[in-house]
Amino acid sequence: MRKTCQMVEKALVDGMLKGEFKPGSPLLSERDLAERFAVSRTTVREALQKLQDAGWISVQQRHVTIVKDFWSQGDLEILSSITRNSDPFPFELATHLLELRVQFAPDYARRAVENNAAGVAAVLKKAEKLRNCSSALVNFDWELHLAMAVMSGNRIYPLMLNSFAGVYSKLRSALFSRDKHRLQLRDYYREMLAAATAGNALLAENITRAAMLMRLNDFKLYFGSLNPDCPAPA
């Protein structure tokens, strides 16, 4: 039952993202959806409840289900739902998330070095023993950025990163599958270790901004040319 419910949820999310079910328009009835997906109405009802909880739809009078204007009315639950139900992740939305990280990652890197340069350096030293494979780099990069977000002292930064955990895991796996990107990443760790060891918070900010911009541009150039809808898998 769970897999079938997830299948219905995924198909409806895909339909709403692609404009098949437009904001402000009524969704198909439970009966019609059950016939469309060859499942029970109970299964459809379970999927619709998940979509309502995430902010995709709302139930109006007489049990009419309306697609919400989720881009303007939604919150991080929408992002979480897209992450669960989109494989691969939508390219345009991935680009917007990477653009957002260009804005806040340099700030938490600077604050972290200001507050605890030794702590940042201690995390970065682990990179010297990392295996040169995508999975190891994905895990360490997440550990590093979350650690810097925590050490920044701004309690919102860790909450934001944790909300994006599933998304960034997919994007990092794609980016770090290439030798060029793995080398760039190790250069970033070495430069950040030098900045943290010297206690140079402004340098850490500038290094991180340059690294995030490089990843964003590489993502646009490489994965956008492969497929305008999504990044390639690792």
PLY file of the C-alpha trace (Angstrom):
ply
format ascii 1.0
element vertex 234
property float x
property float y
property float z
element edge 233
property int vertex1
property int vertex2
end_header
0.00 0.00 0.00
2.80 2.41 0.90
4.57 2.03 -2.44
1.32 2.48 -4.32
0.50 5.61 -2.34
3.98 6.96 -3.07
3.46 6.24 -6.75
0.27 8.32 -6.78
1.90 11.12 -4.79
4.93 11.18 -7.09
2.78 11.26 -10.23
0.66 14.13 -8.92
3.70 16.15 -7.84
5.21 15.61 -11.28
1.95 16.73 -12.88
1.79 19.89 -10.80
5.42 20.79 -11.48
4.93 20.29 -15.22
1.69 22.31 -15.28
-0.70 19.47 -16.00
-2.53 20.43 -12.81
-2.39 24.23 -12.69
-2.60 26.41 -9.55
-6.14 27.49 -8.86
-7.69 24.66 -10.83
-9.58 21.70 -9.33
-7.80 18.39 -9.11
-9.47 15.25 -10.40
-11.93 13.62 -8.02
-10.87 10.70 -5.83
-12.85 8.37 -8.06
-11.22 9.68 -11.24
-7.76 9.50 -9.71
-8.38 5.95 -8.51
-9.38 4.96 -12.04
-6.44 6.80 -13.58
-3.83 5.08 -11.39
-5.70 1.77 -10.98
-5.66 1.98 -7.20
-8.25 2.12 -4.44
-9.85 5.37 -3.31
-8.29 4.76 0.09
-4.85 4.86 -1.52
-5.72 8.06 -3.38
-7.04 9.63 -0.18
-3.77 8.81 1.61
-1.73 10.40 -1.17
-3.94 13.50 -1.22
-3.53 13.88 2.54
0.25 13.90 2.11
-0.03 16.52 -0.61
-2.32 18.66 1.51
0.04 18.42 4.50
2.94 19.53 2.27
1.00 22.51 0.91
0.31 21.42 -2.66
-3.48 21.32 -2.46
-6.39 22.49 -0.32
-9.82 21.00 0.18
-12.63 23.47 -0.41
-16.36 23.25 0.21
-18.12 20.12 -1.09
-14.79 18.32 -0.93
-13.44 19.95 -4.08
-9.64 19.72 -4.11
-7.87 22.82 -5.48
-4.23 23.03 -6.55
-2.61 25.81 -4.53
-0.25 28.44 -5.89
2.55 26.47 -4.24
5.44 28.65 -5.47
4.07 31.72 -3.70
2.15 30.09 -0.82
4.33 27.09 -0.02
7.20 26.68 2.43
10.07 24.25 2.97
7.60 21.36 3.07
7.13 21.87 -0.66
10.87 21.55 -1.19
10.96 18.41 0.94
8.07 16.94 -1.04
9.79 17.70 -4.37
12.96 16.05 -3.09
11.08 12.90 -2.10
9.07 12.67 -5.28
11.40 13.93 -8.02
14.11 11.70 -9.37
16.10 13.29 -10.81
15.68 16.66 -9.12
14.38 19.54 -11.34
17.33 21.38 -12.88
15.86 24.88 -12.60
15.04 24.47 -8.93
18.47 22.97 -8.27
20.04 26.04 -9.85
18.00 28.35 -7.61
19.11 26.46 -4.51
22.76 26.69 -5.51
22.28 30.42 -6.13
20.87 30.73 -2.62
23.89 28.95 -1.16
26.20 31.46 -2.85
24.51 34.05 -0.65
24.61 32.41 2.77
27.57 29.97 2.74
30.24 32.74 2.69
28.59 34.36 5.70
28.53 31.26 7.88
32.10 30.44 6.84
33.30 33.88 7.98
31.34 33.74 11.24
32.59 30.21 11.97
36.24 31.23 11.64
35.59 34.34 13.74
33.99 32.26 16.50
36.00 29.05 16.38
38.88 29.02 13.91
40.46 26.01 15.61
37.23 24.06 15.35
36.91 24.81 11.64
40.53 23.80 11.09
40.01 20.55 12.98
37.15 19.56 10.67
39.09 20.54 7.54
42.11 18.45 8.53
39.95 15.34 8.07
39.92 16.06 4.33
43.57 15.02 4.06
42.60 11.37 4.61
39.49 11.33 2.42
39.15 8.69 -0.26
38.95 10.19 -3.74
35.41 9.04 -4.44
32.10 10.83 -4.78
30.40 9.27 -1.75
33.23 10.12 0.66
33.38 13.71 -0.58
29.59 14.07 -0.39
29.55 12.99 3.24
32.51 15.13 4.27
31.34 18.22 2.44
28.00 17.99 4.22
29.78 17.53 7.57
31.99 20.57 6.93
29.24 22.96 5.90
26.91 21.90 8.68
29.76 22.28 11.20
30.52 25.79 9.93
26.83 26.68 10.03
26.64 25.55 13.67
29.88 27.33 14.62
28.65 30.52 12.96
26.38 31.08 15.94
23.41 31.82 13.70
20.85 29.17 14.61
18.92 29.61 11.38
21.78 28.43 9.17
21.81 24.81 10.47
18.02 24.65 10.16
18.25 25.81 6.55
20.98 23.32 5.68
19.16 20.44 7.32
16.04 21.36 5.35
18.05 21.09 2.13
19.95 17.92 3.11
18.24 15.59 0.65
18.52 18.06 -2.22
22.18 18.87 -1.73
23.04 15.20 -1.37
21.66 14.59 -4.86
23.40 17.63 -6.32
26.75 16.91 -4.68
26.67 13.32 -5.87
26.21 14.59 -9.41
28.87 17.30 -9.23
31.52 15.30 -7.41
31.35 12.35 -9.80
33.77 14.17 -12.12
37.54 14.34 -11.50
37.61 18.06 -12.25
35.09 18.82 -9.52
36.78 16.57 -6.97
40.08 18.41 -7.53
38.33 21.78 -7.16
36.78 20.60 -3.93
40.10 19.50 -2.45
41.62 22.86 -3.42
38.79 24.54 -1.52
39.50 22.46 1.59
43.23 23.27 1.48
42.62 26.99 1.06
40.02 27.01 3.82
42.35 25.13 6.16
45.03 27.77 5.60
42.53 30.57 6.24
41.18 28.92 9.40
44.68 28.15 10.71
45.58 31.82 10.24
42.29 32.91 11.80
41.52 34.96 8.69
37.71 35.09 8.64
37.45 37.49 5.71
39.64 35.23 3.59
37.45 32.25 4.50
34.41 34.23 3.37
36.00 35.12 0.03
37.27 31.59 -0.60
33.85 30.13 0.09
32.07 32.64 -2.13
34.43 31.87 -5.03
34.00 28.11 -4.51
30.20 28.33 -4.39
30.12 30.44 -7.54
32.38 27.98 -9.31
30.11 25.07 -8.38
27.05 26.98 -9.53
28.60 27.86 -12.88
29.89 24.33 -13.43
26.46 22.96 -12.62
24.78 25.27 -15.13
27.31 24.60 -17.88
27.67 20.86 -17.56
24.36 19.50 -16.31
22.25 22.11 -18.05
23.75 21.07 -21.37
22.97 17.43 -20.66
19.32 17.93 -19.77
17.38 21.15 -19.16
15.14 19.42 -16.65
17.48 17.69 -14.25
21.07 16.87 -13.25
22.66 13.66 -14.35
22.94 10.91 -11.73
26.27 10.17 -10.06
0 1
1 2
2 3
3 4
4 5
5 6
6 7
7 8
8 9
9 10
10 11
11 12
12 13
13 14
14 15
15 16
16 17
17 18
18 19
19 20
20 21
21 22
22 23
23 24
24 25
25 26
26 27
27 28
28 29
29 30
30 31
31 32
32 33
33 34
34 35
35 36
36 37
37 38
38 39
39 40
40 41
41 42
42 43
43 44
44 45
45 46
46 47
47 48
48 49
49 50
50 51
51 52
52 53
53 54
54 55
55 56
56 57
57 58
58 59
59 60
60 61
61 62
62 63
63 64
64 65
65 66
66 67
67 68
68 69
69 70
70 71
71 72
72 73
73 74
74 75
75 76
76 77
77 78
78 79
79 80
80 81
81 82
82 83
83 84
84 85
85 86
86 87
87 88
88 89
89 90
90 91
91 92
92 93
93 94
94 95
95 96
96 97
97 98
98 99
99 100
100 101
101 102
102 103
103 104
104 105
105 106
106 107
107 108
108 109
109 110
110 111
111 112
112 113
113 114
114 115
115 116
116 117
117 118
118 119
119 120
120 121
121 122
122 123
123 124
124 125
125 126
126 127
127 128
128 129
129 130
130 131
131 132
132 133
133 134
134 135
135 136
136 137
137 138
138 139
139 140
140 141
141 142
142 143
143 144
144 145
145 146
146 147
147 148
148 149
149 150
150 151
151 152
152 153
153 154
154 155
155 156
156 157
157 158
158 159
159 160
160 161
161 162
162 163
163 164
164 165
165 166
166 167
167 168
168 169
169 170
170 171
171 172
172 173
173 174
174 175
175 176
176 177
177 178
178 179
179 180
180 181
181 182
182 183
183 184
184 185
185 186
186 187
187 188
188 189
189 190
190 191
191 192
192 193
193 194
194 195
195 196
196 197
197 198
198 199
199 200
200 201
201 202
202 203
203 204
204 205
205 206
206 207
207 208
208 209
209 210
210 211
211 212
212 213
213 214
214 215
215 216
216 217
217 218
218 219
219 220
220 221
221 222
222 223
223 224
224 225
225 226
226 227
227 228
228 229
229 230
230 231
231 232
232 233
